[in-house]
Amino acid sequence: MQQKLSRRGLVMGLALASALGFAHPTTAAEEKPITIAIQYGYAYLPVVVAEQKGFFTKQLEAKGIQARIDIKKISGAPAINDALISGTVDIGAYGLPGMLIAAEKTKTSIKIRGLAALVAGDNGFYVNKPEVKDLKDLTSNDRIAVTSTTGQQGLLVRMAAQKAFGDAKHFDTMMVQLPHPDATSALIGGGTISAYVAPHPYSDVVGADPKIHRLFNFSDYLGQQVTSGLLATTQTFIDDRKDAALAVVAAIDEADSFIKANPKEAADIFLASEKSSLSAQQIQKMLESVKSEWGVQPKGVMTFADFMTTSGLLKSKLEKWQDVFFAPVASGQGS
């Protein structure tokens, strides 16, 4: 009788342990959340899609990882850079110039490098003066709106100036720093701004105004697509959670394919994640027109790095683009 009671007690004990979560030691414990900081804009849509469609969870679970992805939206590259350096976030979104500068500054410390490209988003050079048909038609009284004179748009203007005039600084005194929404309004309003370097979806807004015309797209003018948005992380994160990093890249790659195949649903996801003056139909049309821009492999890294070295924004020459990206992307066909 005592033996039977003992067995019964054992069974009840196991049942209680199971209910409390102490049984089944093979079940993976939930790991520390992975925090990704992104900015606002369509360039970061793959991250939003990967979260909304469960691609992050799917790819993490495929590697036996039980971890939550936390997405934070932070305005401004400097704030994201500070968050990554301080360890507040694990992965941060950058423009290509910002990542190159961060990689050089931290190469002897935390080693920030690219994890995956997001989009090689094109920029258009738009003007509101009908008499301006060429860059050489702009005068010293004209003002060109860019988000930052040392950021992606500002550097594109300098690269165009180098090609047109043999002087990268030709437009330096004419560039004005404005956030994209303000630059859009200023160009359409026809005030002090004569030109604006506009990415999607702002280029879609100004391009629809009959008073504005586009001189060129920079990918055509410079003959090179250039990555405009990417994810970066630190060597510490790679060392500590390599499989999780690989899963994030795989999820972004899956999101890229989803956006290409499902632009209508991707447009709805975008509009649910942030405000836009464009309708769902306009966002869908925009996404359909930029199918070639999505991909985890970076484009134009060396083009920017060489120009930034010549301009003094980078102190040392980058030998190859793979030196500023982690695997598996560094083993791919980037440029």
LOLUM-614865 format. One record per residue (C-alpha): residue number from 1; residue in three letters; x, y, z. Coordinates in nm, 3 decimals. Example, Ala and Ser with C-alpha at 12.3 -4.5 7.8 and 13.67 -1.06 7.14 Angstrom:
<atoms>
<atom 1; ALA; <1.230; -0.450; 0.780>>;
<atom 2; SER; <1.367; -0.106; 0.714>>;
</atoms>
This chain:
<atoms>
<atom 1; MET; <0.000; 0.000; 0.000>>;
<atom 2; GLN; <0.281; 0.236; 0.086>>;
<atom 3; GLN; <0.450; 0.164; -0.252>>;
<atom 4; LYS; <0.128; 0.248; -0.440>>;
<atom 5; LEU; <0.092; 0.573; -0.251>>;
<atom 6; SER; <0.453; 0.660; -0.327>>;
<atom 7; ARG; <0.402; 0.606; -0.700>>;
<atom 8; ARG; <0.085; 0.807; -0.691>>;
<atom 9; GLY; <0.267; 1.090; -0.520>>;
<atom 10; LEU; <0.541; 1.078; -0.782>>;
<atom 11; VAL; <0.289; 1.106; -1.062>>;
<atom 12; MET; <0.116; 1.398; -0.894>>;
<atom 13; GLY; <0.448; 1.567; -0.833>>;
<atom 14; LEU; <0.547; 1.539; -1.199>>;
<atom 15; ALA; <0.211; 1.677; -1.305>>;
<atom 16; LEU; <0.252; 1.974; -1.073>>;
<atom 17; ALA; <0.604; 2.037; -1.196>>;
<atom 18; SER; <0.484; 2.030; -1.553>>;
<atom 19; ALA; <0.207; 2.278; -1.475>>;
<atom 20; LEU; <0.457; 2.511; -1.314>>;
<atom 21; GLY; <0.689; 2.490; -1.614>>;
<atom 22; PHE; <0.968; 2.290; -1.446>>;
<atom 23; ALA; <0.925; 1.974; -1.648>>;
<atom 24; HIS; <1.037; 1.906; -2.006>>;
<atom 25; PRO; <1.391; 2.040; -1.973>>;
<atom 26; THR; <1.437; 2.009; -2.351>>;
<atom 27; THR; <1.196; 2.298; -2.412>>;
<atom 28; ALA; <1.397; 2.606; -2.513>>;
<atom 29; ALA; <1.390; 2.887; -2.261>>;
<atom 30; GLU; <1.299; 3.229; -2.396>>;
<atom 31; GLU; <1.610; 3.434; -2.459>>;
<atom 32; LYS; <1.671; 3.804; -2.416>>;
<atom 33; PRO; <1.470; 4.010; -2.670>>;
<atom 34; ILE; <1.650; 4.139; -2.979>>;
<atom 35; THR; <1.601; 4.512; -3.017>>;
<atom 36; ILE; <1.609; 4.672; -3.361>>;
<atom 37; ALA; <1.599; 5.050; -3.399>>;
<atom 38; ILE; <1.474; 5.190; -3.729>>;
<atom 39; GLN; <1.382; 5.533; -3.862>>;
<atom 40; TYR; <1.073; 5.648; -4.048>>;
<atom 41; GLY; <1.029; 5.593; -4.421>>;
<atom 42; TYR; <0.972; 5.324; -4.678>>;
<atom 43; ALA; <1.340; 5.218; -4.667>>;
<atom 44; TYR; <1.269; 5.036; -4.341>>;
<atom 45; LEU; <0.961; 4.853; -4.468>>;
<atom 46; PRO; <1.137; 4.511; -4.477>>;
<atom 47; VAL; <1.184; 4.530; -4.099>>;
<atom 48; VAL; <0.818; 4.620; -4.043>>;
<atom 49; VAL; <0.701; 4.346; -4.282>>;
<atom 50; ALA; <0.927; 4.087; -4.120>>;
<atom 51; GLU; <0.773; 4.170; -3.784>>;
<atom 52; GLN; <0.412; 4.187; -3.899>>;
<atom 53; LYS; <0.426; 3.869; -4.108>>;
<atom 54; GLY; <0.609; 3.669; -3.841>>;
<atom 55; PHE; <0.925; 3.618; -4.047>>;
<atom 56; PHE; <1.153; 3.706; -3.755>>;
<atom 57; THR; <0.982; 3.449; -3.530>>;
<atom 58; LYS; <0.985; 3.188; -3.806>>;
<atom 59; GLN; <1.356; 3.226; -3.882>>;
<atom 60; LEU; <1.456; 3.240; -3.515>>;
<atom 61; GLU; <1.257; 2.927; -3.433>>;
<atom 62; ALA; <1.417; 2.749; -3.728>>;
<atom 63; LYS; <1.746; 2.792; -3.541>>;
<atom 64; GLY; <1.595; 2.681; -3.210>>;
<atom 65; ILE; <1.583; 3.034; -3.071>>;
<atom 66; GLN; <1.292; 3.154; -2.859>>;
<atom 67; ALA; <1.335; 3.530; -2.856>>;
<atom 68; ARG; <1.111; 3.829; -2.911>>;
<atom 69; ILE; <1.197; 4.101; -3.162>>;
<atom 70; ASP; <1.136; 4.453; -3.030>>;
<atom 71; ILE; <1.116; 4.724; -3.296>>;
<atom 72; LYS; <1.184; 5.082; -3.190>>;
<atom 73; LYS; <1.133; 5.382; -3.417>>;
<atom 74; ILE; <1.387; 5.655; -3.349>>;
<atom 75; SER; <1.415; 5.982; -3.539>>;
<atom 76; GLY; <1.764; 6.061; -3.662>>;
<atom 77; ALA; <2.074; 5.859; -3.737>>;
<atom 78; PRO; <2.276; 6.016; -3.448>>;
<atom 79; ALA; <2.022; 5.886; -3.193>>;
<atom 80; ILE; <2.035; 5.536; -3.342>>;
<atom 81; ASN; <2.415; 5.548; -3.349>>;
<atom 82; ASP; <2.423; 5.646; -2.979>>;
<atom 83; ALA; <2.178; 5.368; -2.893>>;
<atom 84; LEU; <2.387; 5.105; -3.070>>;
<atom 85; ILE; <2.712; 5.224; -2.914>>;
<atom 86; SER; <2.559; 5.231; -2.565>>;
<atom 87; GLY; <2.408; 4.884; -2.609>>;
<atom 88; THR; <2.053; 5.010; -2.571>>;
<atom 89; VAL; <1.970; 4.840; -2.901>>;
<atom 90; ASP; <2.124; 4.536; -3.067>>;
<atom 91; ILE; <2.073; 4.633; -3.431>>;
<atom 92; GLY; <2.031; 4.981; -3.577>>;
<atom 93; ALA; <1.923; 5.126; -3.910>>;
<atom 94; TYR; <2.168; 5.351; -4.092>>;
<atom 95; GLY; <2.218; 5.526; -4.420>>;
<atom 96; LEU; <2.525; 5.402; -4.602>>;
<atom 97; PRO; <2.746; 5.709; -4.528>>;
<atom 98; GLY; <2.658; 5.696; -4.159>>;
<atom 99; MET; <2.744; 5.328; -4.134>>;
<atom 100; LEU; <3.079; 5.382; -4.310>>;
<atom 101; ILE; <3.171; 5.657; -4.064>>;
<atom 102; ALA; <3.058; 5.450; -3.764>>;
<atom 103; ALA; <3.253; 5.148; -3.891>>;
<atom 104; GLU; <3.573; 5.351; -3.917>>;
<atom 105; LYS; <3.531; 5.516; -3.577>>;
<atom 106; THR; <3.463; 5.188; -3.394>>;
<atom 107; LYS; <3.697; 4.951; -3.578>>;
<atom 108; THR; <3.925; 4.924; -3.272>>;
<atom 109; SER; <3.641; 4.903; -3.020>>;
<atom 110; ILE; <3.288; 4.763; -3.070>>;
<atom 111; LYS; <3.331; 4.720; -3.447>>;
<atom 112; ILE; <3.004; 4.842; -3.597>>;
<atom 113; ARG; <2.946; 4.690; -3.941>>;
<atom 114; GLY; <2.659; 4.632; -4.178>>;
<atom 115; LEU; <2.441; 4.329; -4.113>>;
<atom 116; ALA; <2.209; 4.349; -4.414>>;
<atom 117; ALA; <2.114; 4.603; -4.678>>;
<atom 118; LEU; <1.748; 4.699; -4.687>>;
<atom 119; VAL; <1.701; 4.899; -5.005>>;
<atom 120; ALA; <1.903; 5.070; -5.278>>;
<atom 121; GLY; <1.654; 5.355; -5.290>>;
<atom 122; ASP; <1.693; 5.604; -5.571>>;
<atom 123; ASN; <1.683; 5.981; -5.530>>;
<atom 124; GLY; <1.561; 6.229; -5.787>>;
<atom 125; PHE; <1.685; 6.585; -5.841>>;
<atom 126; TYR; <1.368; 6.797; -5.863>>;
<atom 127; VAL; <1.340; 7.167; -5.946>>;
<atom 128; ASN; <1.053; 7.416; -5.944>>;
<atom 129; LYS; <1.192; 7.654; -6.208>>;
<atom 130; PRO; <1.093; 7.573; -6.567>>;
<atom 131; GLU; <1.406; 7.745; -6.703>>;
<atom 132; VAL; <1.635; 7.503; -6.516>>;
<atom 133; LYS; <1.704; 7.218; -6.758>>;
<atom 134; ASP; <2.051; 7.123; -6.636>>;
<atom 135; LEU; <2.262; 7.153; -6.322>>;
<atom 136; LYS; <2.456; 7.432; -6.493>>;
<atom 137; ASP; <2.136; 7.641; -6.508>>;
<atom 138; LEU; <2.130; 7.676; -6.130>>;
<atom 139; THR; <2.274; 8.001; -5.995>>;
<atom 140; SER; <2.429; 8.099; -5.665>>;
<atom 141; ASN; <2.092; 8.240; -5.559>>;
<atom 142; ASP; <1.925; 7.899; -5.581>>;
<atom 143; ARG; <1.892; 7.672; -5.279>>;
<atom 144; ILE; <1.899; 7.290; -5.285>>;
<atom 145; ALA; <1.721; 7.106; -5.005>>;
<atom 146; VAL; <1.892; 6.799; -4.857>>;
<atom 147; THR; <1.836; 6.622; -4.526>>;
<atom 148; SER; <2.204; 6.654; -4.436>>;
<atom 149; THR; <2.502; 6.801; -4.619>>;
<atom 150; THR; <2.716; 6.508; -4.503>>;
<atom 151; GLY; <2.443; 6.244; -4.539>>;
<atom 152; GLN; <2.324; 6.046; -4.839>>;
<atom 153; GLN; <2.149; 6.333; -5.022>>;
<atom 154; GLY; <2.426; 6.584; -4.958>>;
<atom 155; LEU; <2.693; 6.345; -5.082>>;
<atom 156; LEU; <2.492; 6.266; -5.394>>;
<atom 157; VAL; <2.480; 6.638; -5.473>>;
<atom 158; ARG; <2.856; 6.661; -5.428>>;
<atom 159; MET; <2.912; 6.359; -5.651>>;
<atom 160; ALA; <2.691; 6.515; -5.919>>;
<atom 161; ALA; <2.881; 6.844; -5.884>>;
<atom 162; GLN; <3.209; 6.660; -5.930>>;
<atom 163; LYS; <3.080; 6.508; -6.253>>;
<atom 164; ALA; <2.924; 6.830; -6.388>>;
<atom 165; PHE; <3.186; 7.086; -6.282>>;
<atom 166; GLY; <3.492; 6.890; -6.173>>;
<atom 167; ASP; <3.439; 7.046; -5.831>>;
<atom 168; ALA; <3.257; 6.847; -5.562>>;
<atom 169; LYS; <3.206; 7.163; -5.353>>;
<atom 170; HIS; <3.037; 7.363; -5.628>>;
<atom 171; PHE; <2.694; 7.346; -5.459>>;
<atom 172; ASP; <2.812; 7.354; -5.097>>;
<atom 173; THR; <2.694; 7.709; -5.024>>;
<atom 174; MET; <2.362; 7.641; -5.198>>;
<atom 175; MET; <2.261; 7.333; -4.995>>;
<atom 176; VAL; <2.006; 7.379; -4.717>>;
<atom 177; GLN; <1.931; 7.112; -4.457>>;
<atom 178; LEU; <1.559; 7.035; -4.426>>;
<atom 179; PRO; <1.363; 6.727; -4.317>>;
<atom 180; HIS; <1.191; 6.559; -4.611>>;
<atom 181; PRO; <0.836; 6.679; -4.527>>;
<atom 182; ASP; <0.957; 7.040; -4.497>>;
<atom 183; ALA; <1.162; 7.017; -4.816>>;
<atom 184; THR; <0.860; 6.877; -5.001>>;
<atom 185; SER; <0.641; 7.164; -4.887>>;
<atom 186; ALA; <0.911; 7.423; -4.960>>;
<atom 187; LEU; <0.969; 7.300; -5.316>>;
<atom 188; ILE; <0.597; 7.287; -5.395>>;
<atom 189; GLY; <0.542; 7.625; -5.229>>;
<atom 190; GLY; <0.805; 7.782; -5.454>>;
<atom 191; GLY; <0.966; 7.994; -5.185>>;
<atom 192; THR; <1.338; 7.998; -5.112>>;
<atom 193; ILE; <1.396; 7.639; -5.226>>;
<atom 194; SER; <1.465; 7.587; -5.596>>;
<atom 195; ALA; <1.569; 7.221; -5.591>>;
<atom 196; TYR; <1.529; 6.915; -5.371>>;
<atom 197; VAL; <1.698; 6.574; -5.362>>;
<atom 198; ALA; <1.398; 6.351; -5.301>>;
<atom 199; PRO; <1.372; 5.978; -5.228>>;
<atom 200; HIS; <1.048; 5.778; -5.237>>;
<atom 201; PRO; <0.777; 5.843; -5.130>>;
<atom 202; TYR; <0.851; 6.220; -5.129>>;
<atom 203; SER; <0.962; 6.208; -5.491>>;
<atom 204; ASP; <0.617; 6.070; -5.575>>;
<atom 205; VAL; <0.455; 6.372; -5.408>>;
<atom 206; VAL; <0.668; 6.643; -5.572>>;
<atom 207; GLY; <0.675; 6.456; -5.904>>;
<atom 208; ALA; <0.297; 6.475; -5.926>>;
<atom 209; ASP; <0.295; 6.856; -5.902>>;
<atom 210; PRO; <0.273; 7.021; -6.246>>;
<atom 211; LYS; <0.500; 7.309; -6.136>>;
<atom 212; ILE; <0.789; 7.071; -6.065>>;
<atom 213; HIS; <1.005; 6.865; -6.297>>;
<atom 214; ARG; <1.285; 6.615; -6.246>>;
<atom 215; LEU; <1.627; 6.674; -6.395>>;
<atom 216; PHE; <1.740; 6.315; -6.336>>;
<atom 217; ASN; <1.752; 6.017; -6.104>>;
<atom 218; PHE; <2.091; 5.983; -5.940>>;
<atom 219; SER; <2.125; 5.614; -6.029>>;
<atom 220; ASP; <2.108; 5.717; -6.396>>;
<atom 221; TYR; <2.322; 6.030; -6.363>>;
<atom 222; LEU; <2.597; 5.855; -6.168>>;
<atom 223; GLY; <2.550; 5.516; -6.332>>;
<atom 224; GLN; <2.524; 5.332; -6.000>>;
<atom 225; GLN; <2.253; 5.211; -5.765>>;
<atom 226; VAL; <2.351; 5.284; -5.406>>;
<atom 227; THR; <2.219; 5.128; -5.087>>;
<atom 228; SER; <2.027; 5.394; -4.898>>;
<atom 229; GLY; <1.908; 5.199; -4.594>>;
<atom 230; LEU; <2.070; 4.912; -4.405>>;
<atom 231; LEU; <2.088; 4.737; -4.071>>;
<atom 232; ALA; <2.410; 4.740; -3.871>>;
<atom 233; THR; <2.523; 4.577; -3.550>>;
<atom 234; THR; <2.833; 4.523; -3.338>>;
<atom 235; GLN; <3.093; 4.251; -3.316>>;
<atom 236; THR; <2.971; 4.183; -2.962>>;
<atom 237; PHE; <2.621; 4.096; -3.085>>;
<atom 238; ILE; <2.766; 3.871; -3.356>>;
<atom 239; ASP; <2.992; 3.695; -3.104>>;
<atom 240; ASP; <2.717; 3.650; -2.847>>;
<atom 241; ARG; <2.421; 3.571; -3.074>>;
<atom 242; LYS; <2.550; 3.469; -3.413>>;
<atom 243; ASP; <2.255; 3.241; -3.496>>;
<atom 244; ALA; <2.011; 3.517; -3.406>>;
<atom 245; ALA; <2.195; 3.755; -3.640>>;
<atom 246; LEU; <2.173; 3.499; -3.920>>;
<atom 247; ALA; <1.801; 3.460; -3.854>>;
<atom 248; VAL; <1.747; 3.837; -3.878>>;
<atom 249; VAL; <1.919; 3.846; -4.218>>;
<atom 250; ALA; <1.708; 3.553; -4.339>>;
<atom 251; ALA; <1.390; 3.726; -4.219>>;
<atom 252; ILE; <1.479; 4.049; -4.402>>;
<atom 253; ASP; <1.549; 3.849; -4.717>>;
<atom 254; GLU; <1.209; 3.683; -4.683>>;
<atom 255; ALA; <1.044; 4.022; -4.630>>;
<atom 256; ASP; <1.210; 4.155; -4.946>>;
<atom 257; SER; <1.056; 3.871; -5.147>>;
<atom 258; PHE; <0.717; 3.934; -4.987>>;
<atom 259; ILE; <0.721; 4.306; -5.077>>;
<atom 260; LYS; <0.808; 4.227; -5.438>>;
<atom 261; ALA; <0.533; 3.966; -5.467>>;
<atom 262; ASN; <0.265; 4.143; -5.259>>;
<atom 263; PRO; <0.294; 4.520; -5.309>>;
<atom 264; LYS; <-0.070; 4.581; -5.218>>;
<atom 265; GLU; <-0.047; 4.412; -4.877>>;
<atom 266; ALA; <0.297; 4.564; -4.821>>;
<atom 267; ALA; <0.147; 4.908; -4.886>>;
<atom 268; ASP; <-0.122; 4.843; -4.626>>;
<atom 269; ILE; <0.143; 4.734; -4.375>>;
<atom 270; PHE; <0.343; 5.049; -4.444>>;
<atom 271; LEU; <0.044; 5.280; -4.393>>;
<atom 272; ALA; <-0.049; 5.099; -4.072>>;
<atom 273; SER; <0.302; 5.159; -3.937>>;
<atom 274; GLU; <0.333; 5.532; -4.006>>;
<atom 275; LYS; <0.151; 5.834; -4.146>>;
<atom 276; SER; <0.179; 5.929; -4.511>>;
<atom 277; SER; <0.019; 6.187; -4.739>>;
<atom 278; LEU; <-0.001; 5.916; -5.006>>;
<atom 279; SER; <-0.295; 5.679; -5.043>>;
<atom 280; ALA; <-0.268; 5.301; -5.027>>;
<atom 281; GLN; <-0.296; 5.291; -5.407>>;
<atom 282; GLN; <-0.013; 5.542; -5.447>>;
<atom 283; ILE; <0.211; 5.351; -5.205>>;
<atom 284; GLN; <0.133; 5.027; -5.390>>;
<atom 285; LYS; <0.224; 5.188; -5.723>>;
<atom 286; MET; <0.548; 5.317; -5.573>>;
<atom 287; LEU; <0.639; 4.973; -5.437>>;
<atom 288; GLU; <0.568; 4.817; -5.776>>;
<atom 289; SER; <0.808; 5.064; -5.939>>;
<atom 290; VAL; <1.099; 4.992; -5.703>>;
<atom 291; LYS; <1.108; 4.611; -5.711>>;
<atom 292; SER; <1.474; 4.611; -5.815>>;
<atom 293; GLU; <1.577; 4.814; -5.510>>;
<atom 294; TRP; <1.510; 4.552; -5.239>>;
<atom 295; GLY; <1.785; 4.312; -5.132>>;
<atom 296; VAL; <2.016; 4.223; -4.844>>;
<atom 297; GLN; <2.327; 4.260; -5.061>>;
<atom 298; PRO; <2.467; 4.617; -5.054>>;
<atom 299; LYS; <2.521; 4.826; -5.366>>;
<atom 300; GLY; <2.762; 5.110; -5.428>>;
<atom 301; VAL; <2.954; 5.076; -5.102>>;
<atom 302; MET; <3.289; 5.132; -5.268>>;
<atom 303; THR; <3.156; 5.420; -5.477>>;
<atom 304; PHE; <3.057; 5.606; -5.161>>;
<atom 305; ALA; <3.360; 5.498; -4.959>>;
<atom 306; ASP; <3.606; 5.619; -5.225>>;
<atom 307; PHE; <3.427; 5.953; -5.258>>;
<atom 308; MET; <3.406; 5.999; -4.881>>;
<atom 309; THR; <3.780; 5.930; -4.850>>;
<atom 310; THR; <3.858; 6.187; -5.118>>;
<atom 311; SER; <3.625; 6.435; -4.944>>;
<atom 312; GLY; <3.789; 6.380; -4.606>>;
<atom 313; LEU; <3.481; 6.224; -4.441>>;
<atom 314; LEU; <3.672; 5.898; -4.404>>;
<atom 315; LYS; <4.032; 5.905; -4.285>>;
<atom 316; SER; <4.150; 5.581; -4.444>>;
<atom 317; LYS; <4.073; 5.411; -4.774>>;
<atom 318; LEU; <3.838; 5.113; -4.762>>;
<atom 319; GLU; <4.005; 4.824; -4.943>>;
<atom 320; LYS; <3.692; 4.617; -5.004>>;
<atom 321; TRP; <3.325; 4.646; -4.912>>;
<atom 322; GLN; <3.332; 4.312; -4.728>>;
<atom 323; ASP; <3.545; 4.478; -4.457>>;
<atom 324; VAL; <3.241; 4.674; -4.335>>;
<atom 325; PHE; <2.980; 4.395; -4.344>>;
<atom 326; PHE; <2.931; 4.081; -4.137>>;
<atom 327; ALA; <2.866; 3.737; -4.281>>;
<atom 328; PRO; <2.659; 3.602; -4.445>>;
<atom 329; VAL; <2.611; 3.923; -4.645>>;
<atom 330; ALA; <2.989; 3.976; -4.665>>;
<atom 331; SER; <3.011; 3.643; -4.851>>;
<atom 332; GLY; <2.756; 3.751; -5.112>>;
<atom 333; GLN; <2.757; 3.949; -5.434>>;
<atom 334; GLY; <2.756; 4.305; -5.307>>;
<atom 335; SER; <2.952; 4.598; -5.442>>;
</atoms>
